[in-house]
Amino acid sequence: MRTAQPPHPDLPGAKWQKSSHSTGSQHEKEFCVEVAPVGDTGHAIRDSKDPQGAVLRLRPGDLKSLIARLK
């Protein structure tokens, strides 16, 4: 993963990470998300094409569960 730069207005200090898969084909870029840890409260997920848009907040442990279900 690599660090993404645009801040989100609700999470200005978040360190967003973009998947290394987003550097591939145009099709892969269409479905890329970024993830940021949010203190002790879990993680935030956003669409890399809309960094100022909606953010999904997950409690601790939920990101791991989400990834397992998506595989």
Buried (B, 14 or more C-beta within 10 A) or exposed (E): EEEBEEBBEEBEEBEBBBBEEBEEEEEEEEEBBBBBBBEEEBBBBBBBEEBEEEBBEBEEEEBEEBEEEEE
